[in-house]
Amino acid sequence: MSRLIVVSNRVSPPSGAGEESVGGLAMALSAALREYSGVWFGWSGRTTPEFTGRLHIEKVGGVTAATVDLEEIDLEEYYNGYANKTLWPLFHYRVDIAAFDRAFDQGYRRVNRRFAETLAPLIQPDDIIWVHDYHLIPLARELRSLGVKNRIGFFLHIPWPAHQVFISLPRHRQLVESMFDYDLVGFQTAEYQQAFEEYVLNEAAGAVVREGQLSAFGRTLDVGAFPIGIDAPEFAEMLKTGRARRMRDLMTACTVFRHLIVGVDRLDYAKGLEERFLGFEHFLQQNPDLRREVLMLQIAPASREAVEAYQEIRGRLDALSGRINGEFADVDWAPFRYVNKTYRRDELAGIYGAARVGLVTPLRDGMNLVAKEFVAAQNPDDPGVLILSRFAGAARQMREALLVNPNSAEEVADALRRALNMDRAERIRRWRALFDNVQREDVAAWRDAFVRALRGAEELRPAMVS
Ligand code: GDG
């Protein structure tokens, strides 16, 4: 029986609800691999003075983790450089802050080659390989050059940008050409898939062979939309834990007579935190009658602190949150709590459960799992309201949320007012539809659909590790 080999930049095997690894990809892959015994390959998180290619193999929670150390310069040029200073901003429409540096490009290719060289000896003839995210786009090309013939799939967790934005990337054609070494490329939404197809047709003289199959560069490639979800059964179990309940009760107690508005995001400019804070400020200005009835809690654990754009946004958010409280707080009351701590997942579940409004307003987001976690945590008899950005991939599935343009403080403020005034019947009706979707299109459905498509028509069976 064939094994599933998952490859991503970082490897963080499942370790339960207390796990503090922040980020959608880590959450989704831990959940997917928890069911599926498989091999998870990637960077160990450690650096060594010289690259050795030595593998560290560890078995954690039913998953074999195979990791490799990188050099400091790799981290600078590949991870902090090409991945997070070039591709991440560009794919989130921030061409203005994307860095185009030849050294980053070279580092990116070098690390992809190093990954391929370390991984190739582990691969058995009928394994299937599933590569994740923008850090590793050229990995299949490197594996093929080493003679790997296995089926290899790629899933992009972030948006695929519109044609005009994508072509701002120097050597964009080379990057897309390398994608044609995969058998299957998956996107979060049909919109991103279409943007990719548009590029292939217009810039690479490609053609649509049939729906979901493209040809270009003398090869054919299957493409599809596979919207990622949360681990719905695990989340439901987590809500029943003592910690989740205690956190919900604590939050309910400290917001007595007030409604909790909650946001939870990695501290990232793509998450629209500044715009969200301004939207909340506008809401307070426009709604003196509701001011004392709300408390907004924004949890934003720091991320990618080595990248300057992340240090800058942190400073701006500190100033803005201080200004909002300075403007509106009273001796016995403050409207805003902004915390940079990382919480346990079960505690987050409790916090979502106590909230009347989930405010999820990224400027661009591949999917956004927080929106789905918020919905999963609601009390069916008295659910909260989800306010969701139109520019999150999740907006495609979550039509019953209050959809907003995150750039507009007015729209955010109006949606907040509407959510707070929404009667229980409408809240239940909207939540029911959202919840059904979160349950149905969960992480297991995502994994199975992708693996099935990658295997072709072959029956899906859990992979075994020898
Ligand atoms: C990428 C794409 C796509 C947040 N704070 C804490 C914490 N988190 C967890 C959340 C959620 C995850 O991190 C964030 O997931 P998102 O999906 O919102 O965003 P990205 O990290 O940007 O993920 C995204 C995703 O990949 C999956 O494909 O949806 O569009 O950008 O699970 O709960 N977790 C803990 N403590 C925190 O303080 N433990």
Boltz pocket constraint, residues with backbone or C-beta under 6 A from the ligand:
constraints:
  - pocket:
      binder: B
      contacts: [[A, 17], [A, 18], [A, 19], [A, 20], [A, 21], [A, 22], [A, 23], [A, 24], [A, 25], [A, 27], [A, 28], [A, 157], [A, 158], [A, 228], [A, 264], [A, 265], [A, 266], [A, 299], [A, 301], [A, 341], [A, 342], [A, 343], [A, 344], [A, 345], [A, 348], [A, 365], [A, 366], [A, 367], [A, 368], [A, 369], [A, 370], [A, 371], [A, 373]]
      max_distance: 6.0
